[in-house]
Amino acid sequence: MQLQFLETTYSVCQLDAQASVPSWANSYMAVIRTDDELTIITATDMVPDTVKAEHDFVCFRVMGKLEFDVIGVIAAISKILAESEIPILSVSTYNTDYFLIANANLVSARLSLSRAGYEILN
């Protein structure tokens, strides 16, 4: 399976549940609204200092479209990274899955995923 390394550095931001998506989040990767929060994953360089956020994440995208009946993609990648003691934040879209990890863990993640047979593009 191929994974694409995305060149952007991301932040995971938490806003009030009733907040509108702010203009600074125009390059967002994901917007997730629940009854108790609005989470925005966006480019770190766009996030104001006043916003509650965790910064400096990098991301891998599973290449190709994953059909809804595909089983175990998140579990397999999560297991590899967990065995290397690398925490992840996974985000799924209609087409594929994304894995955010702390930039400090990038070298270890690349090595672990490559050793497990994943081809990393970029």
C-alpha positions in Angstrom: 0.0 0.0 0.0 1.2 3.5 -0.8 1.2 6.4 1.7 1.7 10.0 0.6 3.5 12.3 3.0 1.9 15.7 2.9 4.3 18.6 3.1 2.1 20.8 5.3 2.6 21.1 9.1 -0.8 21.0 10.8 -2.4 22.1 14.0 -5.5 20.6 15.7 -7.6 23.4 17.0 -10.5 23.4 19.5 -13.2 26.1 19.3 -16.6 26.5 20.9 -19.2 24.2 19.5 -21.3 27.1 18.2 -18.4 28.9 16.6 -18.4 29.5 12.8 -15.4 28.2 10.8 -13.0 31.2 11.0 -11.4 32.8 8.0 -7.9 31.9 9.2 -8.9 28.2 8.7 -9.2 28.6 4.9 -6.6 25.8 4.3 -8.2 23.3 6.6 -7.9 19.6 6.2 -10.9 18.7 8.4 -13.7 20.5 10.3 -15.5 18.3 12.8 -18.4 19.6 14.8 -19.9 17.8 17.7 -22.4 18.9 20.4 -19.5 20.1 22.6 -16.8 21.4 20.3 -15.6 22.5 16.9 -12.3 20.9 15.9 -10.4 22.2 12.9 -7.3 20.6 11.5 -5.5 23.3 9.5 -2.0 24.5 8.5 -0.1 25.6 11.6 1.1 28.9 10.1 -2.6 30.0 9.8 -3.5 29.5 13.5 -3.6 32.6 15.7 -1.8 32.4 19.0 -5.1 33.0 20.9 -6.6 29.7 19.7 -6.5 26.6 21.8 -4.4 24.1 19.7 -1.9 21.4 19.6 0.7 22.2 16.9 3.4 20.6 14.8 1.7 17.6 13.3 2.7 16.0 10.0 0.4 13.8 7.9 0.3 10.6 5.8 -2.5 10.0 3.3 -3.5 6.5 2.2 -3.2 6.7 -1.6 -6.2 5.7 -3.8 -9.8 5.4 -3.0 -10.8 3.1 -0.2 -14.1 1.4 -0.7 -16.4 1.3 2.4 -16.1 -2.5 2.7 -12.3 -2.4 3.0 -11.4 -3.7 6.5 -8.4 -3.0 8.7 -6.5 -0.1 7.0 -6.6 2.1 10.1 -6.0 -0.9 12.4 -3.0 -2.1 10.5 -1.3 1.3 10.3 -2.2 2.2 13.9 -0.7 -1.1 15.1 2.6 -0.5 13.3 2.9 3.0 14.8 1.7 1.9 18.2 4.4 -0.8 18.4 6.9 2.0 17.7 5.2 4.1 20.5 4.0 6.7 18.1 0.6 8.2 18.9 -1.7 9.1 16.0 -4.8 11.0 15.1 -6.6 9.4 12.3 -9.1 11.2 10.1 -11.2 9.5 7.5 -12.9 11.0 4.5 -15.3 9.6 1.9 -12.3 8.4 -0.2 -9.4 7.6 2.1 -7.7 7.8 5.5 -5.2 10.3 6.9 -2.8 9.8 9.8 -1.4 12.8 11.7 1.6 12.3 14.0 3.8 14.7 15.9 6.6 16.0 13.7 9.1 14.8 16.3 8.1 11.2 15.4 8.4 11.6 11.6 11.7 9.8 11.1 10.6 6.8 13.3 7.2 6.7 11.6 8.7 6.6 8.2 11.1 3.9 9.2 8.5 1.8 10.9 6.0 2.0 8.0 8.7 1.3 5.4 9.9 -1.8 7.3 6.3 -3.0 7.4 6.1 -2.8 3.6 4.4 0.6 3.0 5.7 2.7 0.2 6.0 6.3 1.2 5.7 8.9 -1.5 7.5 12.3 -1.0 
